[in-house]
Amino acid sequence: MKTLFSGYLLCGLLTFSLSASATEVSVSGFGFAGNYASAAERFPYTYKLFAQQKDSGQAAATFSYQVIQKARGIANPAFTFTPGDTVNLKNDTALMAVLMLTGETVAIDNHDTYHKTFINLRGDTLIFDYKNQAIIRSCPVNVVLFDATPQRPTDERITGFVNDLIRRDDANGLIAQSAQCLARATAPAYGAKTVQVRKGVVAPEALALFPEPLRRHPEAANAMLAGSLSSILSTKLGLSMLPDSIGHAIGGVMSMRLENGDDIKLKLPEGDYVFDVSLNKFAKIKTAGTNVSTTYVYGAYMSLDLTEPMLGTSYIHTDLKNGEVAVVPAGQVDGDDFAAYQDAVRGLFLKLSDSVEKPNSKWLATAASVKTIESQLASARETLGIKSK
C-alpha cells in the first residue's frame, strides 16, 4: 500500500510593492545544498539519479531541464523567467532561480510481516542575486511518501519513488511545487522584515517513536520538523521565509552546487524574526473499538517560541498539543503509527496557523499551556503583518 502526502508550499508574501515592469530572472535549474563533496552521502538516491542523467548525455533527461521547462510560460507580473543558466552581469542585480534540494530522508522499518518505507524530500525554491550573493525570495517545498511491502524494498524501488516524487506533475511533485512558487513570487519591498525557522529539535522521548534509521540520525528528524513548520507558515500565513540553516550554512554562508557544475555561495543571515520549535513527545490513546475497527487519538506535544533576536523580544512562548483521530480497520497491519504521528504534527502547525489568522480559536484555548496565548498571537500578528480573518 502506498500513501502520498504533499508538503505545503506557497511563496511567502508580506506587503510588497511591485515594480512597473517585470524583473528578468534566469532559471538555472536544480542544485544540491551544502558541500558538494558530501552530496552523494547526504542525498544518496537523488545523487544516483543525477549521476545516471549525467552519464546518459541527454540534457532532456535531467532534473534541471524539467525545472526550466516548467518555468516556461509562467505568467508573473513581478518576474519574467528566462530559461538558461546565464545572467546579465551588466545590471546592478543579476537574478537567478534554482530548486535547491536541502534534505533527502529515507527510513525503512521492519515490522515482522512487512517493511515500512518512509521518504521525505525537502528543498527551497530560491530567487537570488548572483552578483551580490543575496537571497531575494525563498519558498520551502516538501514531499512525503509512505509505502509498505512484504519484502524489504530494493534500491531500485526506492530510487523509483524518489524520481517520481521529484518529477511528478501534481502537487506531490517537488518540481511542480517549485513552479508554483515561481508563479506566485513577488518582488520584496525595501526594508521588508525576514522570518526564519531557526531551530527544530525532536526530544528523545518523541524520537523514540520515529523509525529506527531516523533514531540513529536525529539531525534528519530535526530538519524534517523545521521544514514542516516553515512550509506551513509560508503557505497558510503568507510569510516570507528564509531557508533554515540546519546543516547547510556555515558562518552565515550557504553553499550549493548547480546541476551544470557551478558552485554558488549565498549570504544567509539570521531572520529578523525567528521560530524555534521542539517536538517533546507523542501519545496514542484508544478511544473506541468494535468488531470492525478501533479508534485511536494520536497526539503531538510541542514547545514553540517566536522571538526578535536583535532586540531580545519574545512574541510567542508556549507549549502546544494536538490530537488527530485515526480509525484502524480490524485486521490491518499493526505497528504503523509513524504516519499518524506525523499527521498530528502537521495538524498542530495547520491549526496554529488558523489560530493566528482567526482569533478566539476553540482549539487554541485547550491546546496552549499559557492563558495569555491570544494576546501573544495578537502581538505576533501585528508584528509579522498578518491580517486576521
C-alpha positions in Angstrom: 0.0 0.0 0.0 1.2 3.5 -0.7 0.1 6.9 0.6 1.3 10.2 -0.7 1.2 13.5 1.2 2.1 16.8 -0.3 4.1 19.3 1.7 2.6 22.7 2.0 4.0 25.5 0.0 3.4 28.9 -1.4 5.9 31.7 -2.0 5.8 33.9 1.1 4.0 37.2 0.9 4.3 40.2 3.2 3.2 43.5 1.8 5.4 44.0 -1.3 5.4 46.7 -3.9 5.5 45.6 -7.5 7.8 47.3 -9.9 6.3 48.9 -13.0 7.9 46.2 -15.2 8.8 42.6 -14.5 12.3 41.8 -13.5 14.2 39.2 -15.6 15.2 36.1 -13.7 17.3 33.3 -15.3 16.2 29.9 -14.3 19.3 27.8 -13.7 17.5 24.5 -12.8 18.3 22.1 -10.0 21.0 22.0 -7.4 22.2 20.4 -4.2 22.6 22.3 -0.9 25.8 22.2 1.1 29.3 21.0 0.3 29.1 19.1 -3.0 31.9 16.7 -1.9 29.4 15.1 0.5 26.3 15.3 -1.7 26.4 11.6 -2.6 26.4 10.7 1.1 23.7 13.2 2.1 21.4 12.7 -1.0 22.2 9.1 -2.0 19.2 8.3 -4.1 18.8 11.7 -5.7 22.5 11.9 -6.4 22.4 8.4 -8.0 19.6 9.7 -10.4 21.7 12.8 -11.0 24.7 10.7 -11.9 22.7 8.5 -14.2 21.3 11.5 -16.0 24.7 13.0 -16.4 26.1 9.7 -17.8 23.3 9.5 -20.3 24.4 12.6 -22.0 20.8 13.6 -22.7 20.1 17.1 -21.4 16.3 16.5 -21.6 16.7 13.7 -19.0 18.0 16.0 -16.2 16.1 17.5 -13.3 17.3 20.9 -14.4 15.7 20.5 -17.8 12.3 19.8 -16.2 12.7 22.8 -13.8 13.5 25.1 -16.7 10.6 23.7 -18.9 8.2 24.2 -16.0 9.3 27.8 -15.8 8.4 28.4 -19.5 5.1 30.2 -19.8 4.8 31.2 -16.1 2.8 34.5 -16.0 4.1 36.6 -13.1 3.7 40.4 -13.0 6.8 40.8 -10.9 9.3 38.5 -12.7 10.0 37.2 -16.2 11.6 33.8 -16.1 14.1 33.1 -18.8 15.3 29.6 -19.4 19.0 29.1 -19.0 21.8 29.5 -16.5 23.4 32.7 -17.6 22.7 36.2 -16.3 23.3 39.7 -17.4 26.2 40.9 -15.2 25.9 44.5 -16.6 22.9 45.1 -14.5 23.1 46.2 -10.9 21.5 42.9 -9.9 21.6 39.6 -11.8 18.8 37.4 -10.6 18.8 33.6 -10.9 16.3 31.0 -9.8 17.0 27.4 -8.7 15.3 24.5 -7.0 17.8 23.6 -4.3 17.5 20.2 -2.6 18.2 20.5 1.1 17.1 17.2 2.5 16.6 13.5 1.5 15.4 11.2 4.2 14.7 7.5 3.6 13.8 5.3 6.5 13.0 1.6 6.3 11.5 -0.2 9.3 11.0 -4.0 9.7 7.6 -4.8 11.3 8.0 -8.6 11.2 5.4 -9.3 8.5 6.2 -6.3 6.3 8.6 -3.5 5.7 7.6 0.2 6.1 9.3 2.8 3.9 9.2 6.5 4.7 10.7 9.0 2.2 10.8 12.8 2.7 12.4 15.2 0.2 12.9 18.9 1.2 14.0 21.9 -0.8 13.9 25.6 -1.3 12.9 27.4 -4.5 15.3 30.4 -4.5 15.4 33.6 -6.4 18.8 35.1 -5.7 21.1 37.9 -6.7 24.1 36.2 -8.3 26.3 39.3 -8.1 25.6 40.3 -4.5 25.1 36.7 -3.2 21.8 37.6 -1.6 18.5 35.7 -1.4 15.7 37.7 -2.9 12.8 35.2 -2.5 12.7 31.8 -0.8 9.9 29.2 -0.8 10.1 25.9 1.0 8.9 22.8 -0.8 8.3 19.4 0.8 7.0 16.0 -0.3 6.4 12.8 1.7 5.7 9.1 0.8 4.8 6.1 3.0 5.0 2.6 1.5 4.6 -0.9 2.9 5.7 -4.2 1.3 6.0 -7.8 2.4 9.7 -7.8 1.3 12.4 -5.2 2.0 12.3 -2.7 -0.8 15.2 -2.8 -3.3 17.4 0.2 -4.0 15.7 0.3 -7.5 12.2 0.6 -5.9 13.3 3.4 -3.6 15.2 5.2 -6.4 12.0 5.0 -8.5 10.0 6.5 -5.6 12.5 9.4 -5.3 12.5 10.0 -9.0 8.6 10.1 -9.1 8.5 12.4 -6.0 10.8 14.9 -7.8 9.2 14.7 -11.3 5.5 14.0 -10.9 3.3 16.8 -12.3 0.8 17.0 -9.5 1.1 18.7 -6.1 3.0 15.8 -4.8 5.9 16.6 -7.1 8.9 18.7 -5.9 9.5 20.3 -9.3 5.7 21.0 -9.7 5.7 22.7 -6.3 8.7 24.7 -7.3 7.0 26.0 -10.4 4.0 27.1 -8.3 6.5 29.1 -6.1 7.9 30.9 -9.1 4.4 31.7 -10.3 3.4 33.3 -7.0 6.7 35.0 -6.2 6.6 38.8 -5.5 9.2 41.5 -5.5 10.2 42.3 -1.9 9.6 45.8 -0.7 12.5 47.9 0.6 13.2 47.2 4.3 10.8 44.1 4.4 11.5 42.0 7.5 12.5 38.4 7.2 11.2 35.3 9.0 13.0 32.0 9.6 12.6 28.7 11.4 15.9 28.9 13.3 15.8 25.6 15.1 13.8 22.4 15.2 14.5 19.8 17.9 12.9 16.4 18.3 13.3 15.4 22.0 14.5 11.9 22.9 11.0 10.8 24.1 9.5 11.7 20.7 12.4 10.4 18.7 12.0 7.0 20.3 8.8 6.6 18.2 10.4 7.5 14.9 11.6 4.8 12.5 14.8 3.2 13.6 17.0 4.8 10.9 15.9 8.2 12.0 16.6 7.4 15.6 20.2 6.9 14.6 20.2 10.3 12.7 18.3 12.8 14.9 19.7 15.7 12.8 17.4 14.5 10.0 14.4 14.4 12.3 15.2 17.9 13.4 15.4 19.1 9.8 12.1 17.5 9.0 10.4 19.2 11.9 11.8 22.6 11.0 11.0 22.1 7.3 7.4 21.2 8.0 6.8 24.3 10.2 8.5 26.5 7.6 6.4 25.3 4.7 3.1 25.6 6.5 3.9 29.1 7.8 4.7 30.1 4.2 1.5 28.5 2.8 -1.1 29.4 5.4 0.1 32.7 6.6 1.9 34.1 3.5 5.1 34.7 5.4 8.3 35.3 3.5 10.5 32.5 4.9 14.3 32.5 4.8 15.7 29.0 4.3 16.6 27.3 7.6 20.3 26.9 8.1 20.3 23.4 9.5 23.2 21.5 8.1 23.8 23.8 5.1 25.1 27.2 6.3 28.4 27.9 8.0 29.2 31.3 9.2 26.1 32.8 7.6 27.1 31.5 4.2 25.0 28.8 2.4 26.7 26.8 -0.4 25.1 24.8 -3.2 26.2 23.1 -6.4 24.1 23.5 -9.5 23.5 20.6 -11.9 25.6 22.4 -14.5 28.6 22.2 -12.1 28.6 25.8 -10.9 29.3 26.4 -7.2 27.2 29.1 -5.6 27.6 30.8 -2.2 24.8 32.9 -0.7 24.6 35.0 2.3 22.1 33.5 4.8 21.7 35.9 7.8 19.5 35.1 10.7 15.9 36.1 10.3 14.6 39.4 11.8 12.0 37.2 13.5 12.8 33.5 14.3 10.7 30.5 15.3 12.2 27.7 17.5 10.1 24.5 17.8 10.6 21.4 19.9 8.7 18.2 19.5 8.6 16.9 23.0 6.6 13.7 22.9 3.8 11.6 21.2 0.8 9.9 22.7 -1.5 7.2 21.4 -4.9 6.7 23.1 -7.6 4.1 22.3 -11.0 5.8 22.4 -13.3 3.2 20.9 -13.4 -0.3 19.5 -15.8 -2.6 17.6 -15.6 -5.8 15.7 -14.8 -4.0 12.5 -12.5 -1.1 13.7 -10.6 0.6 16.5 -10.4 4.3 17.0 -7.3 6.0 18.3 -6.2 9.6 19.0 -2.6 10.3 18.1 -1.2 13.2 20.0 1.8 15.5 19.5 3.2 17.8 22.2 5.4 20.7 21.3 7.0 23.9 22.6 7.1 27.0 20.3 8.8 30.3 20.5 8.8 33.4 18.2 11.4 36.0 19.1 13.2 39.0 17.6 16.8 38.2 18.3 18.2 41.7 17.7 16.0 43.2 20.4 15.6 40.1 22.5 11.8 40.4 22.3 9.6 37.4 22.8 6.2 37.3 21.0 5.2 33.7 21.4 6.3 31.3 24.2 4.0 28.4 24.9 3.6 24.6 24.9 1.1 23.2 22.4 -0.7 19.9 22.0 -2.8 18.4 19.2 -4.6 15.2 18.6 -5.8 13.6 15.4 -8.3 10.8 15.2 -7.5 7.6 13.2 -9.9 4.7 12.6 -8.0 1.5 12.1 -10.0 -1.4 10.4 -9.9 -4.8 12.0 -7.1 -6.9 10.6 -5.0 -4.0 9.4 -1.3 -4.5 9.9 -0.2 -3.2 13.3 2.8 -1.1 14.2 2.2 1.6 11.6 1.9 4.6 13.9 4.5 6.9 12.4 2.3 8.3 9.7 -0.5 9.0 12.2 2.0 10.8 14.5 3.2 12.9 11.5 -0.5 13.8 10.9 -0.7 15.1 14.5 2.5 17.2 14.0 1.2 18.6 10.7 -2.3 19.2 12.2 -0.8 21.2 15.0 1.0 23.5 12.6 -2.1 23.9 10.5 -4.3 24.7 13.5 -1.8 27.1 14.9 -1.7 29.0 11.6 -5.5 29.1 11.5 -5.5 30.5 15.1 -3.1 33.2 14.1 -5.4 34.3 11.3 -8.7 33.8 13.2 -8.7 35.0 16.9 -10.5 33.2 19.6 -9.8 29.7 18.3 -11.6 26.9 20.3 -8.7 24.6 19.6 -6.1 27.1 20.9 -8.0 27.6 24.2 -7.3 23.9 25.1 -4.1 23.4 23.1 -1.9 26.1 24.6 -0.3 26.0 28.0 -0.4 29.7 28.7 -3.5 31.8 29.4 -2.1 34.8 27.5 -1.9 32.9 24.2 -4.4 35.1 22.5 -2.6 38.3 23.4 0.7 36.6 22.3 -0.8 35.8 18.9 -2.2 39.3 18.5 1.2 40.7 19.1 2.8 38.3 16.6 0.0 39.0 14.1 0.7 42.7 14.2 4.5 42.3 14.2 4.5 40.0 11.2 1.9 41.9 9.2 -0.7 39.2 9.1 -4.3 40.2 8.6 -6.9 38.5 10.7 -9.9 36.9 9.1 
